[in-house]
Amino acid sequence: MTAEGCRTWREQLGAYALGHLGADERASVQAHLDGCAACRAEAEGLGAVARVLPAAAPDRMQVAPVAPDSLARGLFARIDAERRTSRRGRRTRVGLAFAGACAAVAAIAVSAALLLGSDDGGGGDGSQTERVAFDRLPGDVHIGAGLTPRPWGTQIDLYVKGVPSGTMCEVWLRRRNGGRVLAGSFRYVAGSDSYSVRLASALDRSRAAAIGVRAGRWTYVEKLPAA
């Protein structure tokens, strides 16, 4: 079944994982999951999150800290650098005689990589935050993410810019077998240089092959290097 056809079922998966559906509704959802691998994978991810919720202590919870602005700036700088490098590469293929210009571009790219790599962007508990830049995007859209391994899965700090205000966004990590583990959803609010949100996925980073973001009717997926 297509993702559009599964939308109604996926809207019920949260209540299904938490055991908040009536007997008839639960039976209907279970029948759909038996025949839909994509929804079944998402339900398994939500179920993993639901199982650890009882261990939470609401009275000890605080508002999640906001990731540093430097992390967002670094991600967007990397996206812009990759786009500039791609455009320079196309111009180079058209005019191969300009070898000197090619050398200058290579030097700039190396310098940019060194500058970006100098800031590790560590997590608050000493964990290393991995930066991910979505580079296959429309010209006015910027998306980046910081992935931090946690004992319960993966913390995702997502940075978005250029999406129409009010757009509903959904974020997930993709398993190596193609199944998705939902990290959460939010409604994009424009009006600032960048919009950031902190999400969580029960999937361990070492088992994730890609990160995906669905913004309205558009879906963007970025592959992750093997951990």
WOZI-V869500 format. One record per backbone hydrogen bond with DSSP energy under -0.5 kcal/mol. CO is the residue of the C=O (numbers start at 1). NH is the residue of the N-H. Records with the same first field share a line. If there is no record, write none. Layout:
CO: NH + NH
This chain:
2: 6
4: 7
6: 10
7: 11
9: 12
10: 13
12: 16
13: 17
14: 18
15: 19 + 20 + 21
16: 19
22: 26
23: 27
24: 28
25: 29
26: 30
27: 31
28: 32
29: 33
30: 34
31: 35
32: 35 + 36
33: 36
36: 40
37: 41
38: 42
39: 43
40: 44
41: 45
42: 46
43: 47
44: 48
45: 49
46: 50
47: 51
48: 52
49: 52 + 53
50: 54
52: 55
53: 56
56: 58
57: 60 + 61
58: 61
68: 71 + 72
69: 73
70: 74
71: 75
72: 76
73: 77
74: 78
75: 79
76: 80
77: 81
78: 82
79: 83
80: 84
81: 85
82: 86
83: 87
84: 88
85: 89
86: 90
87: 91
88: 92
89: 93
90: 94
91: 95
95: 98
97: 99
98: 102
99: 103
100: 104
101: 105
102: 106
103: 107
104: 108
105: 109
106: 110
107: 111
108: 112
109: 113
110: 114
111: 115
112: 116
113: 117
114: 118
115: 118
116: 119
118: 120
123: 126
127: 123
128: 130 + 149
130: 147
132: 134 + 145
133: 135
135: 137
138: 141
142: 161
143: 134
144: 159
145: 132
146: 148 + 157
147: 130
148: 155
150: 153
153: 150
154: 201
155: 148 + 157
156: 158 + 199
157: 146
158: 197
159: 144
160: 195
161: 142
164: 167
167: 188
168: 216
169: 186
170: 214
171: 183 + 184
172: 212
173: 181
174: 209 + 210
175: 178
179: 175
180: 182
181: 173
183: 200
184: 171
186: 169 + 188
188: 166 + 190
195: 160
197: 158 + 199
199: 156
201: 154
204: 207
205: 208
207: 176
209: 224
210: 174
211: 222
212: 172
213: 215 + 220
214: 170 + 216
215: 218
218: 215
220: 213
222: 211
